[in-house]
C-alpha cells in the first residue's frame, strides 16, 4: 500500500476540523453518573489454577453502561502486582479471547484486567459479552456496530463502550487498590484507551494507544478505504435524512476531541501505510494531547504494531508507571 494520506511534515501539525460539542464534559458526566448509580460489585471466579500457576487468573464480571454485566479476565502475579496495574482493551470485532493471549504483562509483574467488548467477539477472537441495550443482542456476535444507535449520542453503541471502558478502569482500581494505572490497546482498543484516559484522567497515569481507531472520525469516514470506517458512509449513502444527526453523534465519541482532557503520559503509534486508521486521524488525537507524549511513526507499516514497538512500550511502562 503506498502512502496515501498527508505527508509526514504536515502530519506533525495537523489538527481536526471537527467542532467540539459545547456540552461535551457535562454530557459525559451525566452518562457516567447514571452508570455508576446502577453498578453492583464485581465478581471474580478462579480460572484454571493448575494451568496458569504461578499466575492467578480470574473470570471477572463488572457493571458497565446501563448496569450491564461486562466480562473480563483479571490476571495477576502470585502475591499481587509488583510493577503496577494495566487495563487492556480489544480491537474491532474481537473479544477478550483466552488468558493465554495476555500473559506477557502479568509475567513481568503487572496486574492486568482485559475488558471484553460488548456485542463483538465473533470474528478474530472470542468474546462472552452481549450488547444488551435493546434486549436483542444477548451474546457475542460477528457484528458491524459503527452505525448501531447512531441517530442519537445517548443511544450510540460507542457511548456504551466508552462507558464500559471507564468502568473497567474504576473496577481495576477497586480490585487492586491502585490510585492510578495504565491503559493500553490496539486499533479500537487504542481508541478506548484514549477515551478512558480522557474521561477519568485522575485514574490513568499511562496511556498506550496503538494505531487508534475513533480519532477524527469525520475525516476517517471520508478517507479510510477499509472497514470499519466505511460502515458509516455506506449507511448514510442511503439514510440521507440521518446525515446531520449521525455526524453530530460522532462528535461525542471522537477521541481527537476527548484527548484534550488527557493528563497521562502517552505513547501512541501510527503506520503511514495504515488503510484502516489513516495516520492523519491518529495525529489528530496526538496533537491535541497536552500531557507528556511520544509517538512512534512507522513509515512502511499498515494497521499493525511491530515487535520492536512492544519493547518500547515495556520500557515506557517501567519509566512512568510507578
Backbone bond lengths (Angstrom), bond angles and torsions (degrees), N, CA, C in turn:
res aa  C-N    CA-C-N  psi(-1)  N-CA   C-N-CA  omega(-1)  CA-C   N-CA-C  phi
1 X - - - 1.461 - - 1.525 109.33 -
2 X 1.330 119.66 125.38 1.468 120.57 177.94 1.522 111.55 -74.70
3 X 1.339 115.11 167.86 1.459 120.08 171.36 1.535 108.40 -66.57
4 X 1.299 118.17 124.93 1.463 121.42 -174.32 1.526 112.34 -124.79
5 X 1.305 117.34 -11.02 1.461 121.78 -175.91 1.537 108.67 -99.00
6 X 1.322 117.14 -162.58 1.450 121.48 -178.12 1.531 111.20 -63.27
7 X 1.331 117.93 149.87 1.472 120.10 174.09 1.527 110.88 -61.84
8 X 1.322 115.41 156.20 1.461 120.74 -174.87 1.522 112.41 -57.41
9 X 1.326 118.19 -37.23 1.458 120.07 -178.10 1.532 111.70 -69.25
10 X 1.333 117.32 -27.37 1.460 120.00 176.46 1.527 112.19 -81.70
11 X 1.325 117.52 -29.54 1.461 120.64 178.62 1.529 111.05 -59.91
12 X 1.316 117.58 -35.49 1.461 121.01 -176.79 1.521 112.65 -61.37
13 X 1.320 116.54 -24.71 1.471 120.36 -177.45 1.519 113.38 -115.35
14 X 1.324 117.72 2.10 1.467 120.17 -174.42 1.533 111.26 -68.65
15 X 1.319 117.02 134.16 1.467 122.58 175.73 1.529 108.98 -127.17
16 X 1.304 115.61 147.07 1.455 120.04 178.73 1.519 111.36 -63.21
17 X 1.328 115.11 146.49 1.452 120.81 174.36 1.514 113.38 -96.06
18 X 1.330 117.40 0.91 1.457 121.23 -179.91 1.521 110.47 -77.40
19 X 1.308 116.08 132.99 1.462 120.76 -179.31 1.521 110.51 -83.31
20 X 1.313 116.56 133.30 1.461 121.74 179.28 1.526 110.72 -70.95
21 X 1.334 118.65 136.20 1.465 119.86 175.15 1.529 110.72 -61.00
22 X 1.323 115.91 139.29 1.466 120.14 -177.39 1.519 112.29 -62.70
23 X 1.322 116.78 -28.76 1.469 120.74 -176.15 1.521 112.78 -102.75
24 X 1.319 118.55 20.50 1.472 121.03 -171.07 1.522 112.62 -56.58
25 X 1.316 118.50 -48.52 1.466 120.63 -178.00 1.526 111.39 -66.82
26 X 1.313 116.64 -45.68 1.469 120.05 179.96 1.526 111.27 -63.87
27 X 1.327 115.66 -40.09 1.461 120.24 -179.28 1.524 110.87 -63.33
28 X 1.336 116.98 -46.59 1.456 119.61 -179.86 1.532 111.58 -68.04
29 X 1.311 117.84 -35.62 1.458 119.56 177.28 1.517 110.46 -61.32
30 X 1.325 117.50 -38.52 1.465 120.93 177.09 1.508 112.27 -64.04
31 X 1.332 117.37 -42.32 1.468 120.36 179.39 1.537 110.51 -62.88
32 X 1.321 116.10 -44.20 1.466 119.70 -176.98 1.520 111.58 -70.43
33 X 1.321 117.20 -39.03 1.473 119.81 178.05 1.524 110.88 -62.76
34 X 1.317 117.25 -41.55 1.473 120.88 177.99 1.520 110.92 -59.48
35 X 1.323 116.06 -45.03 1.464 120.25 -177.59 1.527 111.32 -67.92
36 X 1.324 117.32 -43.02 1.465 119.74 179.41 1.521 111.17 -61.46
37 X 1.327 117.25 -33.94 1.463 120.33 179.57 1.526 112.05 -67.15
38 X 1.335 117.59 -23.39 1.469 122.07 -179.50 1.523 113.04 -95.15
39 X 1.314 117.87 -4.80 1.460 120.85 -169.30 1.518 112.11 -72.30
40 X 1.326 114.77 143.59 1.456 122.03 169.78 1.527 108.54 -117.31
41 X 1.315 116.38 171.91 1.459 120.80 -173.55 1.532 111.72 -66.11
42 X 1.331 117.32 145.13 1.470 119.38 173.50 1.523 110.97 -67.88
43 X 1.321 115.49 156.98 1.460 121.00 176.09 1.525 109.18 -123.57
44 X 1.333 115.59 145.48 1.456 122.35 178.90 1.524 109.10 -128.00
45 X 1.330 115.94 130.29 1.462 121.73 175.95 1.521 108.11 -124.38
46 X 1.315 117.35 122.37 1.472 120.78 -177.47 1.524 109.85 -60.09
47 X 1.324 115.80 137.78 1.456 121.54 -174.42 1.526 109.86 -125.13
48 X 1.320 117.05 124.79 1.467 124.41 171.89 1.531 112.09 45.82
49 X 1.322 115.14 58.62 1.463 119.84 -176.46 1.528 111.92 -58.40
50 X 1.321 116.58 -40.05 1.458 119.10 -178.47 1.513 113.19 -69.89
51 X 1.316 117.17 -35.76 1.461 120.81 -175.59 1.523 112.56 -73.00
52 X 1.322 117.08 -34.66 1.461 119.91 -171.50 1.528 114.47 -104.89
53 X 1.334 118.67 -1.45 1.461 120.02 178.70 1.531 110.12 -57.48
54 X 1.348 117.55 141.30 1.456 127.49 10.02 1.533 115.10 -86.72
55 X 1.328 119.00 0.13 1.465 119.11 174.04 1.524 109.89 -68.07
56 X 1.329 115.78 151.98 1.449 121.56 172.85 1.532 107.38 -106.23
57 X 1.329 116.33 125.98 1.460 121.85 -177.83 1.517 108.52 -120.73
58 X 1.334 115.85 133.64 1.458 121.88 -179.26 1.528 110.03 -129.08
59 X 1.324 115.08 136.84 1.458 122.26 168.13 1.523 105.92 -81.97
60 X 1.322 117.07 113.30 1.460 121.94 -170.92 1.517 111.56 -111.87
61 X 1.330 115.46 154.61 1.460 123.07 170.57 1.529 107.97 -136.06
62 X 1.338 115.66 141.81 1.464 120.34 174.70 1.523 108.33 -143.04
63 X 1.310 116.31 167.20 1.469 122.09 -178.84 1.525 110.23 -86.37
64 X 1.346 115.22 123.14 1.453 121.26 176.16 1.513 111.10 -106.72
65 X 1.315 116.63 -152.48 1.459 122.28 -178.17 1.528 110.42 -56.78
66 X 1.334 115.09 137.06 1.447 120.22 178.78 1.515 114.39 67.89
67 X 1.333 117.75 12.15 1.453 120.96 -176.31 1.510 113.88 80.01
68 X 1.346 118.54 1.27 1.465 121.53 -179.93 1.524 110.29 -60.25
69 X 1.322 115.56 142.35 1.460 120.24 178.94 1.529 109.41 -83.89
70 X 1.323 115.37 122.11 1.458 123.58 -177.07 1.521 108.54 -107.12
71 X 1.325 115.75 130.26 1.462 120.35 179.37 1.526 110.44 -82.85
72 X 1.292 116.35 156.49 1.463 122.46 179.51 1.522 108.38 -159.49
73 X 1.308 115.40 163.28 1.463 121.62 164.50 1.521 107.94 -105.44
74 X 1.313 115.41 138.28 1.458 120.93 174.13 1.518 107.12 -121.58
75 X 1.325 116.94 114.67 1.459 123.34 -178.61 1.518 108.38 -117.73
76 X 1.314 116.22 136.83 1.458 118.85 177.46 1.526 110.14 -148.09
77 X 1.328 115.97 151.66 1.462 119.41 174.07 1.527 109.97 -64.01
78 X 1.292 116.62 150.84 1.458 120.29 175.45 1.519 109.52 -56.75
79 X 1.328 116.35 128.73 1.450 120.59 -178.13 1.510 113.99 90.70
80 X 1.339 117.41 -1.54 1.464 120.54 177.02 1.517 112.36 100.43
81 X 1.326 116.71 172.39 1.462 120.78 -176.18 1.520 112.34 -71.10
82 X 1.324 114.93 132.39 1.456 119.70 174.34 1.530 112.29 -101.95
83 X 1.322 117.71 -21.27 1.457 121.12 -173.63 1.523 113.49 -110.44
84 X 1.328 118.18 -14.32 1.453 120.94 -178.27 1.518 111.07 135.44
85 X 1.324 116.20 -173.89 1.457 123.02 -174.53 1.523 108.82 -126.44
86 X 1.332 116.61 137.10 1.464 122.71 -178.18 1.518 108.70 -130.80
87 X 1.339 116.79 139.46 1.460 122.98 170.39 1.518 108.16 -110.86
88 X 1.318 116.19 130.12 1.466 121.77 -175.41 1.526 110.18 -115.30
89 X 1.346 115.36 136.48 1.461 122.44 178.51 1.524 109.52 -116.90
90 X 1.335 115.82 155.26 1.464 122.81 -167.47 1.531 110.80 -108.19
91 X 1.336 115.99 150.73 1.453 122.44 179.59 1.519 113.69 -73.71
92 X 1.318 115.35 168.57 1.465 123.50 -172.39 1.529 111.87 -58.92
93 X 1.307 114.89 130.72 1.461 121.57 178.15 1.506 114.43 90.20
94 X 1.329 117.69 -16.05 1.452 120.76 -176.33 1.516 112.83 -100.28
95 X 1.327 114.73 166.89 1.450 122.21 174.46 1.514 110.03 -122.44
96 X 1.299 115.34 -165.11 1.469 120.06 -174.72 1.527 113.10 -69.71
97 X 1.342 118.02 -14.21 1.457 120.96 179.75 1.510 112.17 64.13
98 X 1.333 116.16 -141.07 1.468 123.09 179.24 1.522 109.90 -113.46
99 X 1.313 118.21 154.75 1.471 119.64 178.04 1.528 113.19 -55.05
100 X 1.329 116.83 -32.54 1.464 120.16 -179.49 1.523 112.17 -59.99
101 X 1.344 117.40 -22.90 1.460 120.91 178.34 1.527 112.83 -72.49
102 X 1.335 117.69 -10.19 1.466 120.39 -167.24 1.531 113.59 -131.30
103 X 1.321 118.34 23.06 1.467 119.62 -169.52 1.528 114.20 -84.80
104 X 1.335 119.25 -10.35 1.464 119.67 -175.11 1.526 111.77 -59.34
105 X 1.305 117.70 -54.73 1.472 119.32 -176.58 1.527 112.24 -64.24
106 X 1.333 120.30 -44.74 1.470 118.12 175.82 1.525 113.00 -59.99
107 X 1.334 117.16 -34.10 1.461 119.33 178.22 1.525 111.68 -65.70
108 X 1.333 116.56 -22.64 1.461 121.27 179.96 1.523 112.72 -96.62
109 X 1.331 116.67 7.83 1.451 119.91 173.55 1.515 115.91 104.16
110 X 1.339 118.69 3.61 1.464 121.72 -179.32 1.530 110.49 -96.14
111 X 1.311 116.43 141.29 1.458 120.44 165.36 1.525 107.24 -79.80
112 X 1.334 117.14 141.33 1.463 121.26 -173.47 1.521 110.21 -135.71
113 X 1.331 115.84 125.65 1.460 122.22 170.97 1.522 107.42 -107.79
114 X 1.327 117.39 120.92 1.463 123.27 -179.56 1.521 108.06 -106.46
115 X 1.332 116.97 108.93 1.458 120.73 -176.92 1.523 111.29 -78.89
116 X 1.319 116.91 127.72 1.454 121.02 169.97 1.530 108.45 -69.63
117 X 1.325 117.05 155.48 1.463 122.20 -176.95 1.523 109.25 -106.45
118 X 1.315 115.88 114.25 1.463 120.24 -176.34 1.530 111.53 -55.05
119 X 1.336 116.13 134.81 1.448 121.98 173.65 1.507 115.65 68.49
120 X 1.331 118.30 11.82 1.465 121.59 174.57 1.530 107.80 -120.36
121 X 1.315 117.90 -144.53 1.457 119.81 176.58 1.506 114.85 72.31
122 X 1.353 117.65 25.10 1.452 119.27 177.79 1.503 113.28 -122.53
123 X 1.328 117.66 16.50 1.460 119.94 -173.46 1.512 111.04 -118.95
124 X 1.320 118.78 -78.13 1.467 120.21 -173.82 1.516 112.98 -109.20
125 X 1.337 118.75 -11.04 1.462 121.75 169.96 1.518 108.25 -150.03
126 X 1.309 116.90 157.09 1.450 120.93 -170.78 1.518 112.04 -81.96
127 X 1.324 115.30 147.39 1.452 122.20 174.98 1.508 110.72 -126.13
128 X 1.343 115.54 175.45 1.460 120.21 -176.63 1.520 112.22 -142.67
129 X 1.346 118.21 8.89 1.455 121.84 -173.51 1.519 110.25 -122.53
130 X 1.324 117.19 128.27 1.452 120.73 174.31 1.510 112.18 -87.21
131 X 1.333 114.95 168.27 1.457 121.20 172.07 1.512 106.64 -101.01
132 X 1.334 116.70 101.89 1.462 121.74 -168.89 1.526 113.41 -90.00
133 X 1.322 117.52 13.10 1.461 119.55 -172.67 1.518 113.07 -58.24
134 X 1.337 117.79 -37.55 1.456 119.62 -177.14 1.526 113.02 -116.04
135 X 1.319 116.76 6.32 1.456 120.13 178.46 1.512 114.63 83.54
136 X 1.330 117.48 -9.78 1.462 119.74 -177.26 1.523 112.31 -94.00
137 X 1.305 117.26 -35.31 1.461 120.32 -173.23 1.529 108.83 -93.12
138 X 1.325 115.57 78.21 1.459 120.60 -169.22 1.517 114.27 -91.47
139 X 1.335 118.46 -5.82 1.452 120.25 -179.28 1.510 110.87 -147.23
140 X 1.336 117.99 -178.71 1.459 120.36 178.63 1.523 110.76 -63.50
141 X 1.337 115.80 152.12 1.457 121.01 -175.79 1.526 110.90 -142.24
142 X 1.321 115.57 157.52 1.455 121.96 163.86 1.523 105.93 -91.00
143 X 1.330 115.69 78.25 1.462 121.23 -164.26 1.520 111.74 -114.54
144 X 1.335 114.76 149.90 1.453 122.57 166.43 1.519 106.79 -101.56
145 X 1.334 117.00 117.84 1.471 120.00 -168.77 1.525 113.68 -117.53
146 X 1.321 118.14 2.07 1.463 119.77 -174.42 1.532 113.28 -62.71
147 X 1.325 117.72 -24.39 1.470 119.44 -178.89 1.520 112.72 -112.25
148 X 1.318 118.29 9.25 1.471 120.77 -179.03 1.536 109.71 -71.02
149 X 1.330 116.79 110.80 1.456 121.56 179.44 1.522 114.49 76.41
150 X 1.321 118.89 20.48 1.458 122.15 -169.73 1.526 113.55 -71.54
151 X 1.311 118.90 -9.77 1.469 120.70 -178.60 1.525 112.92 -71.24
152 X 1.362 117.57 -21.55 1.475 120.69 -179.55 1.516 108.82 -142.68
153 X 1.329 117.76 134.50 1.472 118.47 179.66 1.525 112.46 -60.02
154 X 1.330 118.22 -32.00 1.472 120.93 179.36 1.529 111.84 -65.23
155 X 1.334 117.40 -27.02 1.460 121.88 -177.35 1.516 113.37 -99.63
156 X 1.315 117.79 -5.70 1.455 120.32 -168.65 1.522 111.51 -72.24
157 X 1.308 114.89 142.24 1.462 121.86 -179.81 1.527 111.48 -53.99
158 X 1.336 118.03 -45.65 1.457 119.40 -175.04 1.517 112.95 -73.51
159 X 1.309 118.05 -19.10 1.461 119.08 169.74 1.521 109.39 -62.57
160 X 1.308 116.53 -44.38 1.465 120.13 177.76 1.529 111.25 -65.33
161 X 1.339 116.58 -42.42 1.461 118.96 -176.01 1.527 111.49 -69.20
162 X 1.336 117.92 -38.87 1.468 119.90 176.02 1.530 110.18 -63.83
163 X 1.323 116.24 -38.53 1.468 119.32 177.51 1.520 110.87 -64.39
164 X 1.328 117.45 -41.56 1.465 120.74 174.50 1.523 110.78 -56.50
165 X 1.340 116.82 -42.30 1.467 120.63 -178.10 1.525 111.42 -62.95
166 X 1.326 116.66 -41.65 1.463 119.95 175.99 1.521 110.47 -61.45
167 X 1.316 116.94 -44.49 1.459 120.31 -179.16 1.537 111.23 -66.93
168 X 1.318 117.93 -31.20 1.463 120.32 175.46 1.527 110.33 -63.23
169 X 1.340 116.70 -42.98 1.467 120.43 177.35 1.524 110.37 -62.86
170 X 1.323 117.10 -46.51 1.465 119.90 -179.67 1.530 111.01 -63.64
171 X 1.328 116.94 -36.94 1.466 120.35 178.69 1.516 111.15 -67.05
172 X 1.330 117.50 -43.41 1.463 120.63 179.43 1.523 111.07 -61.67
173 X 1.320 116.77 -39.37 1.472 119.45 176.62 1.528 110.75 -63.98
174 X 1.327 116.36 -41.83 1.460 119.83 -179.51 1.525 111.69 -66.21
175 X 1.321 117.82 -38.53 1.465 121.20 -178.13 1.524 112.32 -70.05
176 X 1.325 116.83 -32.83 1.460 120.57 -171.75 1.524 113.90 -107.27
177 X 1.323 117.19 -15.87 1.451 120.28 -174.00 1.516 113.64 79.41
178 X 1.342 117.35 7.64 1.461 120.68 -179.80 1.523 110.30 -70.02
179 X 1.316 116.64 139.32 1.461 120.90 174.68 1.516 111.44 -82.91
180 X 1.343 116.60 -33.86 1.460 121.99 177.24 1.524 108.14 -144.14
181 X 1.321 115.66 153.21 1.458 119.69 -175.39 1.525 109.75 -145.15
182 X 1.334 115.57 -173.91 1.460 121.97 177.54 1.518 110.06 -111.07
183 X 1.329 115.83 150.29 1.464 121.88 173.10 1.517 107.87 -122.68
184 X 1.331 115.96 148.13 1.461 119.78 -176.37 1.517 110.15 -152.06
185 X 1.329 115.79 153.24 1.453 120.40 176.42 1.517 111.08 176.49
186 X 1.326 115.13 161.28 1.460 123.63 178.93 1.524 108.82 -115.00
187 X 1.329 117.73 136.28 1.463 124.34 176.07 1.526 110.49 61.99
188 X 1.337 118.61 -116.98 1.464 118.93 174.41 1.522 110.59 -56.05
189 X 1.325 116.17 -38.81 1.464 119.76 177.17 1.514 112.44 -61.92
190 X 1.348 117.04 -35.49 1.452 119.91 175.87 1.511 112.17 -67.12
191 X 1.354 117.01 -38.85 1.450 119.96 174.91 1.515 112.23 -62.46
192 X 1.328 116.90 -40.77 1.463 120.61 177.71 1.522 111.48 -65.70
193 X 1.334 117.27 -36.44 1.465 120.17 176.45 1.524 110.50 -62.50
194 X 1.332 117.22 -44.80 1.466 120.47 177.66 1.527 110.79 -62.88
195 X 1.336 117.06 -43.09 1.462 120.38 -178.83 1.520 111.21 -62.60
196 X 1.332 116.97 -44.85 1.461 119.79 179.91 1.524 110.77 -63.94
197 X 1.331 116.81 -41.95 1.466 120.25 179.52 1.522 111.28 -63.70
198 X 1.333 116.99 -29.65 1.465 120.77 -179.95 1.522 112.54 -81.78
199 X 1.322 116.93 -36.13 1.466 120.78 -171.82 1.523 113.19 -87.27
200 X 1.327 118.01 -25.44 1.474 121.21 171.94 1.530 108.58 -131.90
201 X 1.334 117.07 64.70 1.467 119.89 -174.24 1.522 113.55 -61.96
202 X 1.336 116.66 -25.00 1.460 119.66 -179.05 1.529 112.32 -69.85
203 X 1.324 117.37 -14.99 1.464 120.90 -177.19 1.528 113.27 -104.96
204 X 1.331 118.19 -10.37 1.471 121.06 -172.32 1.525 109.59 -114.05
205 X 1.327 115.45 116.10 1.462 121.48 -179.37 1.519 112.32 -93.95
206 X 1.348 116.70 -30.70 1.467 122.19 -176.84 1.519 108.22 -136.22
207 X 1.337 116.18 137.09 1.462 121.28 177.80 1.521 109.17 -129.98
208 X 1.339 115.54 119.55 1.462 121.87 173.80 1.522 107.89 -109.96
209 X 1.325 117.08 118.11 1.460 121.95 -178.17 1.524 108.67 -129.91
210 X 1.317 116.28 105.78 1.465 121.37 -177.68 1.523 110.26 -95.84
211 X 1.339 115.78 132.95 1.472 123.98 -178.37 1.532 110.69 32.93
212 X 1.353 118.04 57.57 1.460 119.99 -166.80 1.529 113.46 -69.69
213 X 1.307 114.08 139.75 1.457 125.67 174.34 1.530 108.39 -87.17
214 X 1.338 116.46 164.14 1.471 123.19 173.73 1.525 112.47 69.68
215 X 1.325 116.52 32.16 1.457 122.64 174.91 1.528 108.62 -117.28
216 X 1.349 116.40 132.41 1.466 120.49 -177.48 1.530 109.14 49.27
217 X 1.319 115.18 55.41 1.465 121.35 -169.48 1.522 112.01 -61.07
218 X 1.326 117.45 -38.49 1.461 118.71 -177.37 1.526 111.73 -66.73
219 X 1.326 117.98 -27.39 1.470 119.66 170.22 1.523 110.27 -75.83
220 X 1.321 116.95 -42.75 1.458 120.71 -177.63 1.520 112.82 -57.15
221 X 1.331 117.13 -41.49 1.469 119.33 -176.11 1.529 112.38 -73.60
222 X 1.334 117.82 -13.53 1.463 120.15 177.23 1.518 112.63 -102.95
223 X 1.331 117.88 -8.22 1.466 121.46 -173.62 1.519 113.39 -118.12
224 X 1.329 118.15 -42.75 1.472 120.64 -173.75 1.531 110.62 -64.65
225 X 1.333 118.35 128.21 1.459 120.24 178.81 1.518 114.41 -85.78
226 X 1.345 116.94 -4.98 1.465 120.51 -178.16 1.527 110.22 -124.27
227 X 1.328 114.84 157.63 1.459 122.03 176.07 1.536 109.27 -64.81
228 X 1.338 117.37 156.92 1.460 127.82 10.70 1.524 116.36 -88.95
229 X 1.355 119.42 -12.55 1.463 118.18 -177.96 1.527 111.35 -56.58
230 X 1.330 118.00 -33.27 1.456 120.89 -176.82 1.526 113.45 -64.86
231 X 1.336 117.75 -16.41 1.467 119.58 177.44 1.531 111.53 -60.13
232 X 1.329 116.86 -34.74 1.464 119.93 -175.28 1.523 111.94 -71.86
233 X 1.338 120.52 -52.77 1.464 118.08 178.10 1.523 113.64 -63.78
234 X 1.324 117.68 -32.78 1.467 119.07 175.87 1.527 110.99 -60.86
235 X 1.325 116.45 -39.30 1.458 122.03 179.15 1.525 111.04 -70.95
236 X 1.329 116.97 -47.04 1.460 121.06 -174.88 1.527 112.49 -75.17
237 X 1.322 116.95 -16.60 1.462 119.06 175.16 1.530 111.40 -61.43
238 X 1.335 116.28 -28.44 1.462 120.79 177.77 1.526 112.01 -103.83
239 X 1.321 116.29 -39.79 1.474 120.79 -178.49 1.534 109.33 -86.77
240 X 1.329 115.63 62.37 1.464 119.74 -171.41 1.523 112.31 -66.06
241 X 1.324 117.96 -27.74 1.465 119.42 179.59 1.522 112.34 -69.74
242 X 1.338 117.22 -17.14 1.463 121.15 -177.73 1.532 113.23 -93.28
243 X 1.332 117.30 -2.31 1.470 119.15 -174.60 1.536 112.26 -55.70
244 X 1.343 120.59 -52.54 1.469 118.18 -178.06 1.524 113.25 -61.11
245 X 1.336 117.16 -42.64 1.466 120.00 -178.90 1.522 111.24 -66.39
246 X 1.329 117.57 -40.44 1.463 120.58 -178.99 1.520 111.08 -65.37
247 X 1.317 117.26 -44.46 1.465 119.57 179.64 1.522 111.18 -64.87
248 X 1.322 116.89 -34.67 1.470 119.46 176.27 1.519 110.60 -66.56
249 X 1.334 117.96 -43.08 1.463 121.41 178.53 1.519 111.22 -57.86
250 X 1.319 117.20 -43.37 1.458 120.92 -176.03 1.523 112.22 -62.93
251 X 1.327 118.19 -24.62 1.469 120.25 178.90 1.531 111.52 -65.16
252 X 1.321 118.28 -28.11 1.464 121.23 -176.03 1.530 112.38 -77.65
253 X 1.320 117.35 -16.49 1.467 120.46 -179.92 1.522 111.25 -121.17
254 X 1.315 117.09 23.01 1.464 121.40 -179.08 1.527 108.66 -88.00
255 X 1.324 115.66 115.06 1.465 119.59 -176.04 1.521 112.95 -70.63
256 X 1.330 118.33 -17.11 1.457 119.28 173.69 1.524 111.06 -69.43
257 X 1.325 117.26 -28.03 1.461 121.57 176.02 1.526 110.71 -84.69
258 X 1.321 117.00 -43.99 1.463 120.68 179.66 1.526 111.97 -65.14
259 X 1.335 117.14 -28.14 1.472 120.91 -174.43 1.518 113.11 -59.83
260 X 1.318 117.58 -20.90 1.469 120.75 179.47 1.521 112.18 -62.67
261 X 1.318 117.73 -16.21 1.457 122.70 -176.72 1.536 112.94 -96.74
262 X 1.306 117.95 -4.08 1.464 121.96 -174.80 1.527 110.37 -73.88
263 X 1.334 115.95 133.44 1.461 121.91 174.94 1.530 111.87 -116.09
264 X 1.330 118.06 -5.39 1.464 122.21 -178.86 1.522 111.52 -71.32
265 X 1.343 115.30 158.30 1.462 120.60 168.30 1.527 107.61 -73.03
266 X 1.324 116.71 125.55 1.458 121.09 -170.25 1.523 112.13 -115.28
267 X 1.332 114.91 142.37 1.458 122.73 170.20 1.522 107.18 -131.98
268 X 1.325 116.87 113.72 1.452 122.86 179.61 1.520 109.32 -111.55
269 X 1.324 116.65 166.70 1.456 120.97 172.87 1.520 109.34 -139.89
270 X 1.333 114.97 150.82 1.460 121.78 178.18 1.516 108.79 -141.79
271 X 1.334 115.74 140.00 1.456 121.50 172.89 1.518 109.10 -106.07
272 X 1.324 117.62 125.99 1.458 120.01 -175.99 1.525 112.65 -72.08
273 X 1.337 118.00 -9.99 1.454 121.54 175.22 1.530 111.27 -110.10
274 X 1.323 116.18 23.47 1.464 121.77 -177.71 1.527 109.51 -79.66
275 X 1.329 116.88 115.27 1.465 121.74 179.24 1.527 112.33 -96.24
276 X 1.311 117.62 -3.05 1.465 121.96 177.34 1.521 110.32 -93.02
277 X 1.325 116.21 -51.84 1.467 122.51 176.48 1.523 107.56 -119.95
278 X 1.330 117.70 93.36 1.468 120.38 -176.30 1.523 112.01 -52.37
279 X 1.322 117.71 140.84 1.468 119.54 -175.39 1.528 113.58 -58.38
280 X 1.314 118.67 -31.33 1.466 118.81 179.12 1.514 111.34 -64.24
281 X 1.336 118.10 -31.21 1.467 119.44 178.99 1.521 110.54 -70.85
282 X 1.333 117.17 -34.28 1.465 120.66 176.10 1.531 109.76 -66.07
283 X 1.323 116.26 -45.78 1.464 119.78 179.26 1.520 111.70 -65.87
284 X 1.328 117.33 -28.65 1.468 119.52 176.84 1.521 111.00 -59.43
285 X 1.344 116.98 -39.60 1.461 120.31 176.46 1.521 111.00 -75.41
286 X 1.322 116.96 -45.73 1.466 121.20 -177.44 1.525 111.07 -57.95
287 X 1.319 116.80 -41.93 1.461 120.16 -175.78 1.526 113.38 -73.46
288 X 1.332 117.29 -10.54 1.466 120.72 175.71 1.526 112.25 -92.09
289 X 1.315 118.41 -11.78 1.463 121.73 -178.36 1.525 108.59 -79.37
290 X 1.308 116.20 125.83 1.462 120.30 179.83 1.527 112.82 -99.50
291 X 1.327 117.08 -10.35 1.468 121.11 178.41 1.529 109.58 -77.97
292 X 1.339 115.96 174.81 1.455 120.45 177.04 1.515 110.53 -57.65
293 X 1.325 117.33 131.04 1.456 119.68 -171.73 1.517 111.09 -151.59
294 X 1.339 114.12 154.44 1.454 123.58 173.15 1.525 107.82 -140.40
295 X 1.332 116.21 151.77 1.457 119.63 173.48 1.521 109.00 -135.48
296 X 1.322 115.77 132.86 1.457 122.24 175.63 1.526 107.84 -96.33
297 X 1.319 116.88 118.85 1.460 122.24 -178.45 1.523 108.26 -107.65
298 X 1.327 115.83 120.43 1.461 121.56 -177.09 1.529 108.53 -109.66
299 X 1.322 118.16 105.39 1.466 121.15 -171.21 1.524 114.47 -62.56
300 X 1.333 118.12 -31.31 1.459 120.42 -173.63 1.526 112.80 -114.35
301 X 1.326 115.37 20.53 1.459 121.21 -179.38 1.518 109.33 -106.35
302 X 1.341 115.79 141.96 1.449 121.12 174.38 1.518 110.30 -92.79
303 X 1.327 116.18 -131.24 1.467 121.05 -177.75 1.522 108.52 -88.51
304 X 1.321 114.82 72.55 1.462 120.76 -172.75 1.525 108.16 -158.22
305 X 1.325 114.92 168.86 1.458 121.21 179.58 1.528 108.37 -127.24
306 X 1.324 118.51 115.94 1.468 120.17 178.52 1.522 111.41 -63.63
307 X 1.325 115.52 151.09 1.457 120.17 179.98 1.516 113.28 -58.43
308 X 1.329 117.09 -33.75 1.463 120.03 179.74 1.528 111.21 -62.68
309 X 1.330 116.72 -29.80 1.464 119.46 -179.98 1.525 110.66 -70.21
310 X 1.325 117.39 -32.70 1.466 120.07 177.86 1.525 110.09 -60.24
311 X 1.323 117.11 -41.68 1.464 119.89 178.21 1.530 110.87 -67.34
312 X 1.316 117.31 -35.00 1.465 119.44 175.32 1.532 110.11 -62.42
313 X 1.317 116.71 -39.41 1.459 119.94 177.75 1.521 111.26 -63.64
314 X 1.319 117.02 -41.08 1.465 119.83 179.46 1.521 110.93 -62.03
315 X 1.325 116.83 -41.24 1.470 119.50 177.34 1.530 110.75 -65.02
316 X 1.324 116.49 -40.09 1.466 121.43 179.73 1.525 110.55 -63.51
317 X 1.337 117.51 -42.32 1.469 120.69 177.35 1.522 110.85 -60.83
318 X 1.321 117.17 -46.49 1.464 121.22 -178.80 1.530 110.88 -59.70
319 X 1.338 115.74 -35.58 1.461 119.81 -175.39 1.530 112.04 -77.50
320 X 1.328 117.09 -38.25 1.463 118.90 -167.74 1.542 115.34 -114.58
321 X 1.340 118.22 -10.98 1.458 119.29 177.17 1.512 108.72 -103.38
322 X 1.307 116.34 91.51 1.467 121.04 -176.59 1.519 108.81 -82.69
